[in-house]
Amino acid sequence: MYDIIIIGGGPAGLTAGLYAARSKKKTLIIEKGIEGGQIAETTQVENYPGIDSIDGVELGKRMADQAKKFGAEIIMDQVEDMELDGEVKKIKGYVDSYEAKAVIIATGASPREIGAPGEKEYKGRGVSYCSTCDAAFYEDETVYVVGGGDSAVQEALFITNFAKKVYIIHRRDELRASKVLQEQAFNNDKIDFIWNTTVKEIKGDKIVDEMILHDTKTGEDRSIKSDEPFGIFVFIGYIPSTEMFEGKVELTEDKYIKTDDEMRTNVPGVFAAGDIRKKTVRQVVNAAGDGAVAAMNAQKYIDEVEGNLYEGFKEN
């Protein structure tokens, strides 16, 4: 029996594990893949406080090592089912089954992909899903932003702080973004639009140097090729990893886990942290913050259930 089980070993889950283990709670982190989660797919992280620049895999490893240092156990398993009601939470994995007094869900959300050939191969080598992570790498270069909603336009506007030119590629002939954002984009000299167009294929050598575009009206294809590096930023939404939690905890209309500011779900003893929650900003730093809050409140929950309240928590 564990005190706290954390499902997901990304920045939110690993930070939750660090805080939970450091508070002397018996802690288990279950991760189906590599420690660090999506951050391990990032070639370079330059916006994590206190660290000038670090490889994503290395940052994930450091987070995992620090959680282990304080006693957190990390195992690789695929969660298949769970029983979250009651004081004992039961987690069934592909490898084994586990029990805990509290559970923190930190399975994250994945950027929705274009689905074009070459997209996966050039992720981190010209294809990005995070402007605050990667826009600085395209100082005085050309960037193509795929999407037409609020996120795409907001990110395009942000990227103009670095790039010499930003093209927004949209499959329709008008944006879906709010009128205020549209006006800002239309009035920005650095931004131009490629309408009625989708990305058909992404090519390159070691990095992206060519993109095949498809005209949705004429059916024609054309190539954008450059001797200079250019970036493709995709902002067409996120897919939360919540399928296994449907019917277990309350979800929002767009399938994110609903929590309060203390990371509590509607099920006592079950918390959620990181990109699995509905939020406007998805960064390592605020995922880590969520994880810390979730762990501290999971600890508080266990102490309350066991009647071990100490003075610092009595006011709540």
C-alpha positions as CSV (number, residue, x, y, z in Angstrom):
1,M,0.0,0.0,0.0
2,Y,1.4,3.4,-1.0
3,D,0.4,6.7,0.4
4,I,0.4,8.5,-3.0
5,I,0.4,7.1,-6.5
6,I,1.2,9.4,-9.3
7,I,0.1,8.4,-12.8
8,G,2.4,10.1,-15.3
9,G,6.1,10.9,-15.1
10,G,6.3,14.2,-16.9
11,P,7.3,17.5,-15.1
12,A,4.0,17.6,-13.2
13,G,4.2,14.0,-12.1
14,L,7.9,14.1,-11.2
15,T,7.5,17.3,-9.2
16,A,4.6,15.8,-7.4
17,G,6.7,12.8,-6.6
18,L,9.5,15.0,-5.3
19,Y,7.2,16.9,-3.0
20,A,5.3,13.8,-1.9
21,A,8.4,11.7,-1.1
22,R,10.1,14.6,0.6
23,S,7.1,14.9,3.0
24,K,7.8,11.2,4.0
25,K,4.9,9.8,2.1
26,K,5.4,6.4,0.5
27,T,5.2,7.5,-3.2
28,L,5.0,5.6,-6.5
29,I,5.2,7.2,-9.9
30,I,3.9,5.2,-12.8
31,E,5.1,6.2,-16.3
32,K,4.4,4.3,-19.4
33,G,7.4,5.7,-21.4
34,I,10.5,7.6,-20.8
35,E,11.0,9.7,-17.6
36,G,10.2,13.3,-18.3
37,G,7.2,12.6,-20.6
38,Q,6.9,15.1,-23.5
39,I,9.8,17.2,-22.2
40,A,12.0,14.3,-23.3
41,E,11.0,15.1,-26.9
42,T,12.3,18.6,-26.6
43,T,15.9,19.1,-27.9
44,Q,16.6,22.2,-25.9
45,V,14.9,23.9,-22.9
46,E,16.0,27.5,-22.3
47,N,13.1,28.9,-20.2
48,Y,13.2,26.8,-17.1
49,P,14.2,29.0,-14.1
50,G,17.8,28.6,-12.9
51,I,18.9,26.6,-16.0
52,D,20.3,28.5,-19.0
53,S,19.9,25.6,-21.4
54,I,19.4,21.9,-21.1
55,D,18.4,19.0,-23.3
56,G,14.9,17.8,-22.6
57,V,15.9,14.2,-21.8
58,E,18.5,15.5,-19.4
59,L,16.0,17.8,-17.6
60,G,13.6,14.8,-17.3
61,K,16.3,12.6,-15.9
62,R,17.4,15.3,-13.3
63,M,13.8,15.6,-12.2
64,A,13.4,11.9,-11.9
65,D,16.7,11.5,-10.0
66,Q,15.7,14.2,-7.5
67,A,12.4,12.5,-6.8
68,K,14.2,9.2,-6.3
69,K,16.7,10.8,-4.0
70,F,13.9,11.6,-1.6
71,G,12.5,8.1,-1.8
72,A,10.0,8.1,-4.6
73,E,9.7,4.9,-6.6
74,I,9.4,5.1,-10.3
75,I,8.2,2.2,-12.4
76,M,7.3,1.6,-16.0
77,D,3.8,0.3,-16.5
78,Q,0.7,1.1,-18.6
79,V,-2.4,1.9,-16.4
80,E,-5.4,0.0,-17.8
81,D,-8.1,0.5,-15.2
82,M,-8.7,2.0,-11.7
83,E,-11.1,2.2,-8.8
84,L,-10.9,5.7,-7.3
85,D,-13.9,5.8,-5.0
86,G,-13.4,4.9,-1.4
87,E,-10.4,5.5,0.9
88,V,-8.3,2.9,-0.9
89,K,-7.6,3.7,-4.5
90,K,-6.9,0.7,-6.7
91,I,-4.8,1.0,-9.9
92,K,-4.5,-1.8,-12.4
93,G,-1.5,-1.8,-14.7
94,Y,-0.4,-4.1,-17.5
95,V,2.4,-5.3,-15.3
96,D,0.9,-5.2,-11.8
97,S,-1.8,-3.8,-9.6
98,Y,-1.2,-1.1,-7.0
99,E,-3.1,0.5,-4.1
100,A,-2.8,4.0,-2.4
101,K,-4.6,6.4,-0.1
102,A,-4.4,9.2,-2.7
103,V,-3.9,9.5,-6.4
104,I,-2.4,12.3,-8.5
105,I,-3.3,12.2,-12.3
106,A,-0.6,13.8,-14.4
107,T,-0.9,12.1,-17.8
108,G,-0.7,15.3,-19.8
109,A,-2.0,16.4,-23.1
110,S,-0.5,16.0,-26.6
111,P,-0.4,18.7,-29.3
112,R,-2.8,17.8,-32.1
113,E,-0.6,16.9,-35.1
114,I,-1.1,17.8,-38.8
115,G,-0.7,14.2,-39.8
116,A,1.6,15.0,-42.7
117,P,4.5,12.8,-43.7
118,G,7.7,14.1,-42.2
119,E,6.0,15.8,-39.2
120,K,7.1,13.2,-36.6
121,E,10.5,12.8,-38.2
122,Y,11.3,16.6,-38.0
123,K,9.8,17.3,-34.6
124,G,12.4,19.3,-32.8
125,R,14.3,19.8,-36.0
126,G,12.1,22.4,-37.6
127,V,8.6,21.4,-36.4
128,S,7.5,22.7,-33.1
129,Y,4.3,23.0,-31.0
130,C,5.6,25.6,-28.5
131,S,6.5,29.2,-29.4
132,T,7.8,30.1,-26.0
133,C,10.1,27.1,-26.1
134,D,11.4,27.4,-29.6
135,A,10.7,30.8,-31.2
136,A,14.0,32.2,-30.1
137,F,15.8,29.7,-32.3
138,Y,14.4,31.5,-35.3
139,E,15.8,34.9,-34.7
140,D,15.7,36.9,-38.1
141,E,14.4,33.8,-39.9
142,T,11.1,32.8,-41.5
143,V,8.4,30.9,-39.6
144,Y,5.2,29.3,-40.8
145,V,2.4,28.9,-38.3
146,V,-0.3,26.3,-39.0
147,G,-3.8,27.0,-37.6
148,G,-6.5,29.7,-37.6
149,G,-7.8,29.9,-34.0
150,D,-6.9,32.0,-31.1
151,S,-3.8,29.9,-30.1
152,A,-2.4,30.1,-33.6
153,V,-2.8,33.8,-34.0
154,Q,-1.6,34.5,-30.4
155,E,1.5,32.4,-31.0
156,A,2.1,34.0,-34.4
157,L,2.1,37.4,-32.8
158,F,4.5,36.2,-30.2
159,I,6.9,34.7,-32.8
160,T,7.1,38.1,-34.6
161,N,9.3,39.2,-31.6
162,F,12.0,37.0,-33.1
163,A,11.3,36.0,-36.7
164,K,11.7,38.4,-39.6
165,K,8.6,37.0,-41.3
166,V,5.6,34.9,-40.1
167,Y,3.2,33.2,-42.5
168,I,-0.1,31.8,-41.0
169,I,-1.3,28.8,-43.0
170,H,-5.0,28.2,-42.7
171,R,-7.2,25.7,-44.4
172,R,-10.0,28.2,-44.8
173,D,-10.3,31.7,-46.2
174,E,-10.9,33.4,-42.9
175,L,-9.6,33.0,-39.3
176,R,-11.5,31.5,-36.5
177,A,-9.6,33.6,-33.9
178,S,-11.4,36.4,-32.0
179,K,-11.8,39.7,-33.9
180,V,-9.4,41.5,-31.6
181,L,-6.6,39.0,-32.4
182,Q,-7.4,39.1,-36.1
183,E,-7.1,42.8,-36.1
184,Q,-3.7,42.6,-34.4
185,A,-2.5,40.1,-36.9
186,F,-3.8,41.9,-39.9
187,N,-2.1,45.1,-38.7
188,N,1.3,43.4,-38.1
189,D,3.7,44.0,-40.9
190,K,5.6,40.8,-40.2
191,I,2.5,38.6,-40.6
192,D,1.1,37.4,-44.0
193,F,-1.5,34.7,-44.7
194,I,-1.6,31.6,-46.9
195,W,-5.3,30.9,-47.2
196,N,-7.2,27.7,-48.2
197,T,-4.1,25.7,-47.7
198,T,-2.9,22.6,-45.7
199,V,0.5,21.1,-45.2
200,K,0.8,18.0,-47.3
201,E,4.4,16.9,-46.5
202,I,7.5,18.1,-44.6
203,K,10.9,17.4,-46.0
204,G,14.6,18.0,-45.1
205,D,18.0,16.7,-44.6
206,K,19.0,17.1,-40.9
207,I,16.5,19.9,-40.4
208,V,13.4,21.1,-42.3
209,D,14.2,22.8,-45.6
210,E,11.1,22.0,-47.7
211,M,7.3,22.0,-47.2
212,I,4.7,20.8,-49.7
213,L,1.5,22.8,-49.5
214,H,-1.9,21.7,-50.8
215,D,-4.5,24.2,-52.1
216,T,-7.9,23.1,-50.8
217,K,-9.8,25.0,-53.5
218,T,-7.7,24.2,-56.7
219,G,-6.3,20.9,-55.5
220,E,-2.9,22.0,-56.6
221,D,0.4,21.3,-54.7
222,R,3.3,23.7,-54.4
223,S,6.7,23.5,-52.7
224,I,8.2,26.0,-50.3
225,K,12.0,25.3,-50.2
226,S,14.7,27.4,-48.8
227,D,18.5,27.3,-48.3
228,E,18.0,29.0,-45.0
229,P,16.4,27.3,-42.0
230,F,12.7,27.9,-41.4
231,G,10.4,26.8,-38.7
232,I,6.9,25.2,-38.8
233,F,4.8,25.8,-35.7
234,V,1.6,23.8,-35.3
235,F,-1.2,25.2,-33.2
236,I,-4.4,23.3,-34.0
237,G,-5.3,22.2,-30.5
238,Y,-4.4,19.6,-27.8
239,I,-5.6,16.1,-27.1
240,P,-5.8,15.4,-23.3
241,S,-4.9,11.9,-22.2
242,T,-8.1,11.3,-20.3
243,E,-9.8,8.4,-22.1
244,M,-9.1,6.0,-19.2
245,F,-10.6,8.5,-16.7
246,E,-14.0,9.0,-18.3
247,G,-16.6,8.0,-15.8
248,K,-14.0,8.0,-13.0
249,V,-13.6,11.8,-12.4
250,E,-15.4,14.8,-13.8
251,L,-14.2,16.1,-17.1
252,T,-14.8,19.3,-18.9
253,E,-16.7,19.4,-22.2
254,D,-13.4,19.2,-24.1
255,K,-12.2,16.2,-22.0
256,Y,-9.8,17.8,-19.6
257,I,-9.9,16.9,-15.9
258,K,-11.8,19.5,-13.9
259,T,-10.1,20.6,-10.7
260,D,-10.2,23.5,-8.3
261,D,-7.2,25.7,-7.6
262,E,-5.9,23.2,-5.1
263,M,-5.7,20.5,-7.9
264,R,-8.6,18.6,-6.3
265,T,-11.0,16.7,-8.6
266,N,-14.6,15.9,-7.7
267,V,-13.4,12.5,-6.1
268,P,-12.0,12.8,-2.6
269,G,-8.3,11.9,-2.5
270,V,-7.9,12.2,-6.3
271,F,-5.9,15.2,-7.7
272,A,-4.8,16.2,-11.2
273,A,-1.8,18.3,-12.2
274,G,-0.2,19.6,-15.4
275,D,-1.5,19.7,-18.9
276,I,-4.3,17.2,-18.1
277,R,-6.1,20.2,-16.6
278,K,-7.8,22.9,-18.6
279,K,-5.4,25.8,-18.9
280,T,-4.2,28.5,-21.3
281,V,-0.5,28.1,-20.7
282,R,1.3,24.8,-21.1
283,Q,4.9,25.1,-19.9
284,V,7.2,23.0,-17.8
285,V,7.3,25.6,-15.1
286,N,3.6,25.7,-14.5
287,A,3.2,22.0,-14.8
288,A,5.8,21.6,-12.1
289,G,3.9,24.2,-10.0
290,D,0.7,22.1,-10.4
291,G,2.6,19.0,-9.3
292,A,3.8,20.7,-6.1
293,V,0.3,21.9,-5.2
294,A,-1.2,18.5,-5.9
295,A,1.3,16.7,-3.8
296,M,0.9,19.1,-0.8
297,N,-2.8,18.8,-0.9
298,A,-2.7,15.0,-1.3
299,Q,-0.5,14.9,1.8
300,K,-3.0,17.1,3.6
301,Y,-5.9,14.8,2.5
302,I,-4.1,11.8,3.9
303,D,-3.3,13.5,7.2
304,E,-6.9,14.6,7.5
305,V,-8.3,11.1,6.8
306,E,-5.9,9.5,9.3
307,G,-6.6,12.2,11.9
308,N,-3.0,13.4,11.9
309,L,-3.6,17.0,11.3
310,Y,-0.8,19.3,12.4
311,E,-1.2,22.9,13.3
312,G,-0.2,24.4,9.9
313,F,-3.3,22.8,8.2
314,K,-5.9,23.3,10.9
315,E,-7.2,26.6,9.5
316,N,-8.4,24.7,6.4
